Amino acid sequence: MNILLPIETINREIDFKLVLAGYLAGKGHQIYIGQHDFLMNLVPNLKKGGLYIGKNIFTKSSPNDRGEKYFFLKKHNFNIIYLHEEGAVFNIKKNFAEKLKMQYNINFFDQNDCVCVWGQFQKKIERLRTKKVPIHVTGHPRFDLYKKDWKKFHKSQISKLKKKYKNFVLINGNYSVSNYGMGLRYFFRNNLVTKQDKIKLLNLYLSSKKQLHSMIELTVHLALKFPKTNFIYRPHPSEDHEYYHIIFKGIKNIIVNHEGPVSPWILASKLLIHDGCTTAIEANLANIPVINYKPYFYSNYDLWLPNQIGIQIKTIDKIISYIKSMNKKKNKQSLRVKNKEIFNYIHNFKNNSFKEFLNIIEQKINPNQSNNRISSLLIKIYYLKSYIKESLYKILKFNKKQEIKYHKTKFYGFNQNYIIEKYKIISNILNKKISFKFHNSNLISIDDKEDHH
């Protein structure tokens, strides 16, 4: 069967998609992992149809999306297994259902598709939205890569990071509202209908800006207080990364770095500091201490779920004291989840997400539906076309330059050496030979025909 695994944000998605494809390899499937727009080019050539596993079938917020990509896939005999990358990270206490509704229109899906969700709470919300589409609680497989079964997966990267940065503190930014990668003009681009809408957007921006400034202040204070400790500041994929390079320039032990997946950075760190970032969940699963730095609290904008992880500290002095006690090995933060309510939101804490997600995929695989390869020449033509299109956009449409730069930050292309290294590790862990081909920076294919790499 043809199976498509789309990727939008490479640092967030690449590892679990490689592992997922590894599990599915050797079963007669033709699997393509690729940048989500590039994958869509391939669809008409996959005459047998297949399975599309991911979220990138909606390009706009729910009220504005007409489902063009969804119906395009359906036209070419693809069924969808939908799993959102941020399926439970909202200010849940107030408007979980509203936010979920804005992410995607569940009414597009038919009975041959299915929607996988992060937890039981999300399933209850989705059941109120539809009765025709199967809803499955799986959690998100990427979180399972922090569990002990996958300890070997990041071992070499962790070793390199520790050798380079020693015993470092990881600080994760999450300020795409106040430091949007497309710029301030783009963030405020819409002419809102009412004054109330304008005020809501402005308040959201100002509250985020206040917290952003607080995190910058904290980072500088910590760097000056602990000059022998490195502080890795990792921006969110949707932020303007250059902003931080300018702000922190000249402070040698603050390193702004967004290279590669976040997982080895978390696993190599001695402490994670954040506000409202999903990495807090990942750090907890990896047994890394977590601080939620929150000098201000805005209930309307608080990302409830990740902020239940670790300990909440409101002042710089208390974080300094916390790090001092860590350095003296007097601090023993409990890594157990204190608020049991979050088990309803994230299935991974008590279950094997990869196993349950794979069960859903196996149920959707049609043993009578064969696959077909796309010729390497045709893939090269599509890649050349995409390169020419991007180059022309840069020359002819000046306003597109910022947009292209923004998307390049999120998806900067596959690295062949990284893919080779990871598949050696995955093959070893799964105890199976995995045959793959690196076509270009936008596409990898996996099949059972021959050993390409």
TATASUL-V668310 format. One record per backbone hydrogen bond with DSSP energy under -0.5 kcal/mol. CO is the residue of the C=O (numbers start at 0). NH is the residue of the N-H. If there is no record, write none. Layout:
<<CO	NH> <CO	NH>>
This chain:
<<0	29> <1	50> <2	31> <3	5> <3	52> <4	33> <6	35> <7	9> <8	11> <8	12> <9	13> <10	261> <12	16> <13	17> <14	18> <15	19> <16	20> <17	21> <18	22> <19	23> <20	24> <23	26> <28	30> <29	2> <30	445> <31	4> <31	33> <32	443> <33	6> <34	38> <35	39> <36	40> <37	40> <37	41> <38	41> <38	42> <41	44> <41	45> <42	45> <44	46> <45	48> <48	1> <49	78> <50	3> <50	52> <51	53> <51	80> <53	82> <54	56> <54	57> <56	69> <60	63> <60	64> <66	70> <67	71> <68	72> <69	73> <70	74> <71	75> <72	77> <73	76> <76	49> <78	51> <79	81> <79	113> <80	53> <81	115> <83	86> <87	89> <89	91> <89	303> <89	304> <90	93> <90	94> <91	95> <94	98> <95	99> <96	100> <97	101> <98	102> <99	103> <101	61> <103	105> <104	107> <105	108> <109	112> <112	133> <113	81> <113	115> <114	135> <115	83> <116	137> <116	138> <117	346> <118	122> <119	123> <120	124> <121	125> <122	126> <123	127> <124	127> <124	128> <125	128> <125	129> <133	114> <135	116> <135	137> <138	140> <139	142> <139	143> <140	143> <140	144> <141	144> <142	145> <143	146> <146	149> <147	150> <149	152> <149	153> <150	153> <151	154> <153	157> <154	158> <155	159> <156	160> <157	161> <158	162> <159	163> <160	164> <161	165> <165	167> <167	269> <167	270> <168	170> <168	231> <169	171> <169	272> <170	172> <170	233> <174	178> <178	239> <179	182> <182	186> <183	187> <185	188> <189	191> <193	197> <194	198> <195	199> <196	200> <197	201> <198	202> <199	203> <200	204> <201	205> <202	206> <203	207> <204	208> <205	209> <206	210> <207	211> <208	212> <209	213> <210	214> <211	215> <212	216> <213	217> <214	218> <215	219> <216	220> <217	221> <218	222> <219	223> <220	224> <221	225> <225	228> <229	168> <229	231> <230	232> <230	254> <231	170> <231	233> <232	234> <232	256> <233	172> <235	238> <237	180> <238	240> <239	242> <239	243> <240	243> <240	244> <241	245> <242	246> <243	247> <245	248> <247	250> <249	251> <250	253> <252	230> <252	254> <253	255> <254	232> <254	256> <260	264> <261	265> <262	266> <263	267> <264	268> <265	268> <270	169> <271	290> <272	171> <273	292> <276	279> <277	280> <277	281> <278	282> <279	283> <280	284> <281	285> <282	287> <283	286> <288	271> <289	310> <290	273> <290	292> <291	293> <291	312> <296	298> <297	300> <297	301> <301	303> <302	306> <304	307> <305	308> <310	291> <310	312> <312	293> <314	318> <315	319> <316	320> <317	321> <318	322> <319	323> <320	324> <321	325> <322	326> <323	327> <324	329> <324	330> <325	328> <329	331> <337	339> <338	341> <339	342> <340	343> <341	344> <341	345> <343	120> <345	348> <346	349> <346	350> <350	352> <351	355> <352	356> <353	357> <354	358> <355	359> <356	360> <357	361> <358	362> <359	363> <360	364> <364	366> <365	368> <367	369> <369	1> <374	378> <375	379> <376	380> <377	381> <378	382> <379	383> <380	384> <381	385> <382	386> <383	387> <384	388> <385	389> <386	390> <387	391> <388	392> <389	393> <390	394> <391	395> <392	396> <395	397> <396	399> <396	400> <397	400> <398	402> <399	403> <400	404> <401	405> <402	406> <403	407> <404	408> <405	409> <406	410> <409	9> <409	10> <413	415> <414	418> <415	419> <416	420> <417	421> <418	422> <419	423> <420	424> <421	425> <422	426> <423	427> <424	428> <425	429> <426	430> <426	431> <432	434> <433	435> <434	446> <435	452> <436	438> <436	444> <439	442> <440	413> <441	34> <442	438> <442	439> <443	32> <444	436> <445	30> <446	434> <449	451>>
